[in-house]
Structures are given as structure tokens and as C-alpha cells.
Amino acid sequence: MGRINLLSVALANKIAAGEVVARPASVVKELVENAIDAKSQSIFVSVVEGGSRLIQVMDDGEGIAADEVPLAFERHATSKIAHDDDLAAIMTLGFRGEALPSIASVSRMSLVSRCAEADEGTEIQIEGGFVQSIRSIGCAIGSTFEVRDLFYNVPARRKFLKSQQTELGHIHRVLMQLALAQHAIHFRLIHGGRTLFDVPAATSLEDRAFQLLGEKVTARTLSLSEDSPIQDGLSLTALISRPPLKKNLKKEQYLYVNLRPIKSPLMTHAVYEAYKSYLMKGEDPFFILFLTLDPKKLDVNVHPGKLEVRFENTSEIHQAIRNIIRDVLSTSGAGPLPENEPPVFDQTRDLNTHQAYPISSSTPWPGWPESQAFSDRPENAGEVVQEKSAPFSRTSLFAQDSDIAPENMPAPMGGTVPMIRPLAQVYGTFLLAEIDGVFTIVDQHTAHERVLYEIFIAAWHAPGDSEKKLEIQPLLIPQQIDLSEEKSLLLRDQLEALAEAGIKIESFGETTFLVRELPALIATLDVEGFLNEVTEDLMDLGVTGSLEEPIRLILASMACHGAVRAHQSMSLPEIKALLEMYYQRKTPPTCPHGRPIVIRYPLFELEKLFRRK
């Protein structure tokens, strides 16, 4: 066993930085939280190269006295707490006294600060945790921190940074979280000289949400401010979605406890429980939730980044949030979803009928109601979209040339297409069939998703193969898409990957894009919903040195969004066509996202279930 050594202060600070400083956004969070605690009215953040080259945070807060400036960079030196009892009543965002020494140990850092009582300010320069200089300087009241060359002395950490746009997206997210909670403060974010957002002090949460998120997110919202009858001192202030809800809003969910931004599965679950009777599959509520309670009834000292809290009574917290939101929804005039189930195919029908039904017809199989399969697609999804949506048909599933139609596709090596006898569609989602004598249940969406994904992958891997090449459909009128600033930053970083996948998009402003081309197989794609979802999936994707990983992710998302949906009616010929396409490919038994496609019940299994053998 090696000798036990006492670590140097510099090395200890570097180790601490591993927990406190994960990326440039961590630095922004710590410095802006300090500025908020200093009662600033304006906080301006400027970054260069996604924060890896420079992070500057300027505030007009209380400032730091000259004799305390060096002390601010000592570990466990803080003005937020002084006694044990203070830990049980923390209301400030910072309190540990670890952030500044940790940041200074892995960067070239400077601070210029002046308090109101002083005639001049103080400047300190620190490099790698070691003070280089301290001097008096003329400056305004407040503090300006500059962090340059983050992780310059820890190359192993620096190489794990993502692309500039990805890191900038994280900074944007962090600052937006803090700005939503502090609507009385003027916030500004600048990257490389370009202003990303500049929000003056607002008078209310609603105004601040509109400033940062725009009308598209905040147009249909409900405001609430309620005290809980369950727990004294507990109150909830929130801005929440008014049903009906939209998809892809998980990134627009913000949780706070005593104005501290946090992540809390408990609180999130309580919100979803309140929305339970209003949510359809794939829908998510938008919410900005501020929980206020006695600081003695929670512990904020449980996470290095202060992103989690521990509640004294979790059941009361969950119940209070759920009940308050549920009561507001019930009095909002928005009714819950109808409880009637989708129609089930009449299994007593004679399935051996010889009557023919055209696959491309808009008339469903007899006994089925008119399909509303595409009624939720946007009306302006480009000129290639049909004027009126129709039920699932061969023209939508096999929109490519005849080489993709199942009757013209070669059988897989080592076998032929199995004998397929379609039986029914149940719950508008699952296909029943007898395949090589085995009763089989197939999820129509995941099966079609896997088929499309394999087509996309084959086309991407063999760009010169005319048989596998995807037909690209130009839009007669380019579709305009507006995204949030955070997602726009990421999308610009992935335009090449999208083009490789057959989706040609051009930037048309700061947060506006024009979609010019789509693969014909997914010409009816809800492009805006797709881009919102795929940018979320790409948010944490690192720099891989190639486009392979982002392209695979994009192709998987394209397949998911382009596939036949649940509750979309299918005729028996259509069921057979889809199953033939699926079984002609030797593919994994799951969709690209890992959900199962097929469940088989051999005869002996059914006989066992019915105790016949």
C-alpha cells in the first residue's frame, strides 16, 4: 500500500473542480448565481468559442471589499453562511465557497470588483490557482469576472468538451433558467460579439417567460399562485400549459425550489399526475414551477452542482403540487380526454372474403370509421403534402419507386418471404396475422419504423447504388420553421448531417430556417415537430470526428416520425404489404429506439394457455 500524502491546495482545488466545473455552462452558473446573491440589477454574460476561450460575467451588485478579494478564492471562504444553523436555512444560491477556487484552478481567471463604500476597485489575476497580481483599479460598483482558456492545464478534461454550438446551447439553457427565476434582473447573453438574448427587467413571470420563450410556447398558458392546505409555509407559483397540449415540450419544463433551479423527478411526476387525464401519448406539458417552503424542511447540500434537493416530507410535496395543478386545470374550462377506446376490428367477420379493396383507396376496410390519422399534421407542411390527409395507404407507405414495393423486392439471402395471412388490426395499433403457421402480434408503428430506418441506412451506406438511392422531393414552397434560440444554435451545427440524411435546410435568420428538400418517403413529415425532437436528441451529442453518430440518430428520428402512427387504420391488404416489407429484411426484432416489434404465440403456447395440453 502506498504512503498517505496530504494533497497540495492546488491539486485539491483541481479535484474539486472535477465536481463543480463540468463544462463552461457550470462556470456561467456559478458566477451568475454569485451575481444574483450580490443583489445585482443587471447581469451581462459574454462568451467566446462556446466559453472555452472566454467567459465574462459583469454585474452591478454589491461588489467585494478590497481586503476580501484574495479571500474569495480560498476554499470554503464564503459570505453566505457562518454557523451550523445557517446550513438549515439557506436561501442564497451559493453557500459552499468552493466555486471560485475550483474555477481559478483550471483557468486563467481575473476579477475586478468594487463595493459602494470604496473609492476604487481591486483587480486580481490568478492562473492555475496561483495568484499572479493584485492591484487597485478604477471601476464601477459591482464585479466583473473573466475566465479564459478553461481547462488549459487539464487537457484530459478539455478534450471532452463538445462542439462550440453544443457548449453554447448549455450556457444558453443555464442562463435562461436563472433569468426565468429572477424576472426583476436585466440579463444579456453575447457570443462572439453577437447578442443571443437581451431581456430587460420584467414585472412578472408571464412577461419574462414571453421575453425568453416567445408567444409560441406561452400563448396557451395558465397562471397560478396558491398556498397549500397540506403544509404550512408551502406555496406554488407557476405558469403551465392549458390543454390541449403540444408535443416535444420536455425541454420547456423548469423547476425551482426557493428560486433555486433544480431537477426533481418527484416534482415532475406530480405535474404529470395532475395532467394525467389531459395527456395523449407523446404529449408533454410546458411548465415553470416555483415551489416555496421553509428552508428548514429541505436539504440543498446534496449535489455538487446544487441541482438536487432532498425534501423532509416527499409525500406532502408530491400531493400538494399534484392537487394544486389539478384543481387549476379542472376550473380552466379544458376538459379531460374522452375515455372511449379506439374501435377494434370485428373478429367475427369472414376474413376469407374474396372482395377486393384498392390499397390506395381512401376508403377503409369495411366496418372501420373514417380515419383521422393525419389530422394533427400541420397544414403548411410544404406543397408536396396532399391537400387532404387520407388513411394509411400503399401510396404513403410505398411512396418510392417500384423497387421498394414488396412484390418487387428480392427475398433475403438464405430464405424466402414467410407465408403471411393477415387477420385483423386491434386498438388501431396492433396487427394480428398468421405467419408460417404461428399466431403473431405486430406493433404497426415500430414495424414500419424499422423498415424505413433500414431503407434510410441502406441508402446512406450506398450513395452510388441507384437501386437503394432515396428519391429526394424538393418543396415547391420552402417550409419556414421557427425554433428556440437554444435549438437554433444546435441545428446550425448539424445542417451537414441533416443534408446527408436527405433533409436540406437553410438558415433564414437567427432562429428561422427554410426546409427545401425532404426524402419522398417522408414527404408528409411534421418537419417542425421532427426538428424540435431531433435537436433535443442531439443536445448532448459530442464531437465524434465524423458525421456517423448524428446521421444515425437523425435517420432513426426520421423513421419514427415518418412511420404509420398508432390509431391509424389499415386494411388487410395494407397489413400484408407492411408485414412483407418487414420480413423481407433480416433486421433486429426492435425499432431503432429499442421497442419490440413482434410477439409470437406458437400453437403449443396457445394450447398451454388454454390447458389443452
N, C-alpha and C positions, 0 to 999 in steps of 0.2 A: 504494500500500500504506500502511495506517495505521501510526502510530507504535507501537512496542512499549512497553507500560507495565507496571510492576510492580504487581500487584494488592494491594489492602489486605488485611490479615489477615481482616477481617470478610467481605469478598467471597470470599476464598479458602475460608473456612470454609463459606460458603453453597454454593459449588460442590461442596465435599467432601460436604456434607450430601446433595446430589443422589444420590450413590452410596450413602452409609451409611444415610440415613434415607429410605426409600421410603414408609413409612406408619407409623402408630402401633405396629404389631407390631414394626417394626425398632427402635424406641426401647426397647420392652419387652425385646427380645432382648439388646441391648447392655447395658442396665442390670442385667438378671438375670445375664448372663454375668459381669459385674464382681462381682456379689454372690457368685457361686459361686467365682470366683477368690479372693475375700476370705475363703474358708473359713467361710461362713455356715452356720448350722444351721437357720435359719428365713428364708424369703423370702416376703413378702406383697406382692401386686400389687393395686392398686385403680385402676380407670379410670372415667371419666365420659364419656358420649356417644361410646362406641367408641374412647376415647383421644384424640379431637381436642380435648376440653375439658381433661381432666386425666389424667395418668399418674403414679401414685405407686408407687415401689418402695422397700420398707423391709426392711432386713436386720440381722442381729446379728453381722456379720462383724468383721474386724479394724479397720475404720474407717480414717480418713485423718488424719495428723498435721496440726495447725493450720497450720504453715508450708508444707505441701504442698497444701493445699486450692486456693489460686489456681493453682498449677502444674498441677493435674489438668485444668484447662480450657484449657491451652496445647496447640497442635498438636504431635503427636509426643512428648508427655511421657507416659511410662509406667513402671510399676514391674515390668513383665513381662520386658523384655529390656534389655540394656545393651551387648552386644558383637555383632559379626558372627556369631560362633559360636552365639549364642543363637537366631538365626533357624533354624538347622538342628536345633534340639532343643526346639521349642515344645510344651509340654504344657498351657499355660493356654488358656482360650477366647478371651481378648482379648490383644492384643500390640501393636497399631499406635499407640495413643494418639491416634486420630482421632475416636472416637465422641463423647466428652463435648463437645469444642469444636464439633463438627458439629451435635449436638442443640441445644446452647445458642444457636447462631447462628440457629436458625429457631423459637425458642420463648421463653417466659418460664420460666426454669429456676431451681431452688433446690436447694441441698444442705445438709443438716445432718449432721455426722459427728463421731465421737469415737473415738479409739483407746484401748486399755486403759491405756496409760501416762499418759493425760491426766485431769485432774480435771474438765474441762469440754470441751464440744464447740465446733465452729465452724460458723457459718451463712454461706453466700454466696448472693447474689441476682444473677442475670445476665439481661439482657433483650436479645435480638437479638445476642448475642455480646459485649455490653459489661457489665462488672461494675458493679452498682448499689450494692452494700454488702457488707461483711464484718464480722461481729461474733462475739464469744464468746457461747455459749448453753449452758444446762444440757440435757443429753440422755443417753440410754443409749448404751452402746458399740455401734458399728455405724454404718450410713449410711442416710439417707432422702433419696431424690431425688424431686423433684416437677417435672413438665414440664407446663406449662399453655399452652393456645392454640397448639398445634403448627401451624406454617406460617402464623402470623398475619401475618408480614411477607413471605410469599411466596405471594400469592393464587393465582398460576398453579398452584402445587403443591397448595394446599388444595382447589381445585375438582375435582381429580382423585381425591380421597378417595371411597371407596364409601360405602354406607349404614352407619349405626351398627352394625347387626347383622352386616354383612359384615366390617367392620373388627374388631369384637369376635371374630368367628369366627377371624380370622387371629391375633389376640392369644392366644386360647384354644389354638390349634394350636401356636404358638411355645412357650408356657409348658408345654404338655403334653409337647412334645418334650424340653425341658430337664428336666422333672420325671421323665420315664422314665429318663433317664440318671443322675440324681442321687437315687437312692431313699432315701439317708440324710438328705435335707434335707426339712423341712416346707415345703410350698408352699400358698399360698392365693391365689385369684383372686376379686376382688369387682368387680362392675359396678353402678354407681349404687346402692350400698348392698346389693345382693343378692349373696350368696355363690354363685359358679358351681361352684367346687370347693375343697375344703379337705382336703388329704391329709397326714396326719402322716408322720413318718419311718417308712420300711418297712425290713424286714430283708432283703428280696431283690427281685430284678427281678420275680419272679412276683407278689409281694404288691403292688408298685407298679403293675404292669400291671392287676391286678384293681381296684385303687383308682380308676384313671383310665379304663379301658376297659370294665370290668364283666364279668360272667360270660359274657354273650352272645358276646363276642369271645374271651375267654381260656379258655372251658370245654374246648375241644379243642385243646390245645397240647402241644408237646414242648419240653423244656428241653435245652440242650446247652452244654457248655463244653469246648472241645477246643483243643489245641495243634497247629499244622500241622507235618507232617513235611517239608513242601516248603521252608519258610522259617523259619530260626531267629528266635525272638522274636515270631513271629506267632501269635496265638491268637484264637479266635472264641467269644464267648458270645452266646447267642440264645434267643429264645422264638419258635417257629414253629408254623404250622398243622399239625395232624395230619389227613391225608387221611381221608375225602373233604372237599373244600374247599367254600367258600361263594363266592357272587358278591358283587361290589361291595365288595371289601375293599382296594382300592388306596389309599384314604385311611388305612388302618390298617397302613401299611408305614413302618418307621422305621429309618434307617441312621445309624451312628455310627462314627467313627474316633477312637480315643483319647478317647472320651467326647464328641467334638465332633459335633453333629448336622449331617449333610451330605446333599447329593443326589449320587448316583453311578450313572449308567447302567451302568457296569461291574459294580458290586456287585449291582444289581438284576437284571441279565442273568444273573449267576452263580446267583442264587437261583432264577430261573425255569428255568434249565438243570437245576438239581438236582431241580426238581419236574416236569420235562418229561413223564415217564410217568404222572404223577398228575393232570395238569391237563386238564379238559374246556374247551371253548370258552366264554369268558365268565367263567371262574373265576380267582380270584387268591388267592395265599397271603397270610396275615397273617404279618408277621414284625417282630421288634425285634432288630436285629443290631448287636452291638458288636464291631468289629474293633480289636484292639490290636496295634501293631507299633512297631518302633524309629522314633522321630520323625525320625531322620536319613534314613529311607527314604521320606519323603513330603514334599511341599511344601504347606503350608496357606495360603501367601500368594499365592493365585491368583485370589481372588474378593473384590469389595468387601464383601460380606456374610459372608465366610468360610464360604460354603455349599458350596464345592467344594474338593477336594484333588487333587493330582497325585501318583500313585504312581511310585516308581522302577522297579518291575517289574510291569506290569499283568497279564501272563500268569500270573505266580505267584499274585497276589492272586485273580484270577478262578478259577484252578484250585483253590486252597486252599478258598475259600468253597464252590464247587460240590461238591467231593469230601466235605468235612466234612458238609454238609447232606444230600447224597445218601446217605452212609453211615448217618446217623442215621435217615433215612426208611426205608431198607431193613431196619433192625433194629427198627422201631417196630411191626411187625405189620400195617401198612397196605399192602395190595397195590397194584401199579400197575393202570392201567385195562386192560381186555381189549383185545386188538388186533384182534378180529374187526370187519369193516366192517359198516355197516348194509346191509340187503337191497336189492338192485337189482331193479327191475321186469323181469320176463321179457319181453324184447323180441320173442321168437318167438311170443308169444301172438297170437291172432287179434284185432286191435283193431277189427274191423268187426262184432263180435258185436252182436246186437240185444237181448241180455238186459238188462233194466233193473235198476238198483240204486238204491234210495232214497237221495237225497243226505243226508237227516237220519238215516239208519240208523247205528248204531254198528258195523255190520259193514263192514270194509274191503273194498276191491276184491279179488276172488278172487286167491289166491296171496300175499296180504300177511299178515304176522303181526298179532296184536292190537297196537294202538298203545299206547305208553306216553307219549303226547305231553304230558300234563299231570301226570305222576306227581310232578314236582318242585314243583308248586304247593302252597302251604300249605293245610292242611286247614281253617283257621279264617278263610278269606278272606271272611267275611260270608255271610249267609243267601241271597244271590242266586246263589251258586255252586251248580252242580248237585251232587247227592250223590255221583256217581261221574263222573270225567272220561271223556270219550269221544274217539274220534279226530276229527280235523278234519271239520267238517260244516257244511252250509248254516246250521244253527241258530246256530253260533258266528260264522261269517263274516258272515252277513246277519241279525244279531240285531235290527236295526232294523225299522221297518215296511216295507211293500212298496215304498215309494218308493226304497229303497236296493237292492232286489233288482235284478239286472242286466236281467231281462226287462222291467222297468217303467221303467227309467231312460232319459231321452231321449238320442239319439245326439248326439255333439259337433257343434258348428257346422262346416259345411264338409265333412262326411263321415259315413260310417256305420261301424258296428262291423265290423272285418275278418272274413273267413271264418276261423274257428278250428277246427282239428281236433286235439284233444289226443292225444298219443301215449303218454306214459309219465311216471313220476316216477323219477328215479335218485338213488341215495345218500340217499333220504329228504329231499332238499333242493332238487333242480333239476327243473324241469318242462320236458318236451320237447313241442313242438307244431309243427304246420304252420300258419302264419299268412299268409293271402293267398299261399299257394304257396311261402313261404320257411321253411326249417327254422330253428326258434327255440329257444333255451335261456333259461329264465327262472328267476331265483332267487325261490323262493316267498315267502321272508320279506320281502325288500326290495320285491317287488311289492305284497304285502298291506300292508306298512308305508306305502308311498306312497299307496295307496288310502285307508287310514284317515286319514293326515295330510291329504289333500285334503278328506275329509269333515269333519274337525275344523276346518280352516281356513275352509271354506265356512260352517259353522255359526257360527263366531265372527264372521266378517265380516258376516253377515246374521242378526242375532239375532231380527229380526221376521219372517223368512221361514219360514212353517210347513213348507214342503217341505224346507228344509235344517236345520231345528231338530233338535238331538240329543235323544233321549229320555234323561232322567236317571233312574237307578234308585236309590231310597232303599234302604239296607241295613236289613233288619228288625232286625238286631242290629249296632250300630256296631262296626267293627273297630278294636281297640286296637293302636297302633303305638308302639314304643319306639325312640328314636333316640339317638345320642350327643349330648352337650351342644353340641358344635360344630355339628352338623347341625340340632339343635333351634333354635338361635339363628337360623340362616339360614331355616329353614322358616317360623318365625313372620313373617319379613319378606316371605314370598311366599304367604301364605294367600289374599290377594285374587286374585293371578294364578292360583292353582290353582282358586279358585271360578269365575273367568271361563272356565276350561277344563272346567268341569263336575264338578270334584272338590271336594266340601265337606268340610273338615277343621276340627276344633275342638281348641284346646289343652285338655289334660286333666291338667295338671301341668307340672313343669319340663321333662321330656324325654318326656312321653307325649302322644299325640294320638289323637283319635277320628275315624275316617273314616265319614261319614254318607251320602254320596251319590257315585255313580260314573256316568259315561256307560254306557248299556246295552250299547253296542258293545264295551266292555272290562270287562264285569261280572266276568269271571274273572281280572282283572288281579292279579298278585302285588304288592299295594299297597306292602308294606314294601320289597321289592326296588326297586320303581319310585321310591319316595321317597328311598331311600338313593342311588340313581344320579342322580336329578334334582337333589338338593341338592349333589352333587359338581359337576354341570354348571353349577349356578348360583353356585358358590362365588366365582368371580372376576367375576361379572356386576356392572357398575357401575350407578349411578343414572342412568337414561336420561330421566327426566321423564315416562315413560309406562309402561304395562304391556306394550307390544307385544313387546319383545325377550324378557322372561321367559316370556310366554304362548306365543310361537312355540317356544321351547326346550322348554317343558312339553308342548305338543302333539306335538312331534317325539318326545319320550321316551314319551308315551302311545302313539303309533302303533307305536313299536318294541316296547314291552312287550306291546301288545295284539295284535300280528300273529302269524300262524301261525309256528311255530318250525321250525328245521331238524330233520330226523329225525321229522317229524310226517307220518304217511301221509295221502295224498289219493287219492281215486278219480278216474277220468277225468271224470265229470260235475262234480266239485268243481274240478278243474283248469280245465275250460272256464269255469265260473262265475267263478272268480277272474280269469282272463285277460280275460273280457268286461268285468268291472268295471274292470280296469286300462286296457284300450284304449278304453273309453268316455270317458276323461278325457285331455285334452291336458296331459300332465304332463312334467316333466323326466325324462330317462332314468336318474335316480338316486334313491335313497331320500333322505329329509331329511338323513341324515348323510353323503351323498356317495358311497355304494357303488353300483356299476352294477346295473341290474335285468335288462337284456335283452342277449343276444348273438345276432346273426342270421347265418345262413350261406345266402346265395342259391345257387341251383343252380350257377351258373358258378364260385362259390368252391369248392364241393364237388368239381366236376369238375376244377378246377385241383389240388386237394389229391390227388385220385386219378389225376392226369395223364391224364385223359380228353380234355382239350383243351389 
